[in-house]
Amino acid sequence: MAYHFGMDFSRPDNARRINRLKVLSELRKGTCSKAELSRRLDINKVSIGEICQKMIEEKLIVETGREQTMQGRPGTLLSINSRAGRVFSIEEGRAVFSVAVSDLQGRILRYERLPKGDSFQSDIQKLISRMSTGDAVIYGAAIASDLDTEIDLPFPVIRITRAEAEAEAEIARLGDLESFLFISWSDSIAVTIRKNGTLIPLPEFPHIRAQKDGDCICGGKGCLEAAASGRAILRKAGADSYRSLLSKAEYIDTLQSAMRPMAAALSEAVQALSASSVIITGRMAPMPDSIYAYLQTLVSSLLPPRRSDVVIYRSSAGENGAREGAALKALDAFFYHTELLSKLRAIENLSAPFQSGI
Ligand SMILES: [Zn+2]
């Protein structure tokens, strides 16, 4: 079901649909009583009662016990029936891909990874039908990919970059992360920053000049991408996989020397963009603690003293990041309709002074 701004908000069925979405997105944050929903959403108790009753009948929400209260009758707590729906996330790399299915809270229920061959398209279909068990409704999918392969799916789909998906997973786990710089460090380097609650891609970052020479795919010389991308490090080390690169002591020198151009680029970016701190995601994220400490020392030494608060963090979602983040984006787009709600909130805030007569 697609919402757009051509709709007439004065029509009662549209207003009810919006209120349903508001209740769902409030319950996404955690359990809540009807009285509390009415207070938080500024919707009268009768309407909240009707909306919730309908959604309980539709099995979208469930009663999950009583709230703890010092006074009055404790209200029944409601929560999302996370098993009532599913979204898929598809993570596409150059050589492998994975398909994951998640519940309405974005928890990954199953996932499978396969090598990408000629039967890529039909392999995806097979995995999806194998994972589409039970009677849960499938709301849609998100494809996390940096390639532009056409993928046909029998339900609504959004596409995001892997860097974006990984950053979304960190934000969901760790909170707001305003002004954080996310370094998606895998075969290539891709960077995003979160400003005013929005993720902004920074396509120029991998091509910051970070060392004297070294030819880059962009045609430039000395780019960070040429010096420190996962592909470049693997090649320099002569390692056959990230697993061995990041776990064997023999590669420590190669890793350390890749930290110097990275530190140079990070310190530039942190200052230019007023980034608060840095999170490293992607295949390089499992680097040993000693390498993080080394990178931190280098970055701190390049930053002015007033920016000594900048910390380089390891990804919290780890290798689940891209599929977790993609699942959340699919839920945002096709179940919770977060973009529509935030646009409405902006409109409501704009019109609030007029309503109160100021
Ligand atoms: Zn370049």
Residues whose N, C-alpha, C, O or C-beta is under 5 A from the ligand:
A	BS01	ZN	P206 H207 C216 I217 C218 G220 C223 E225
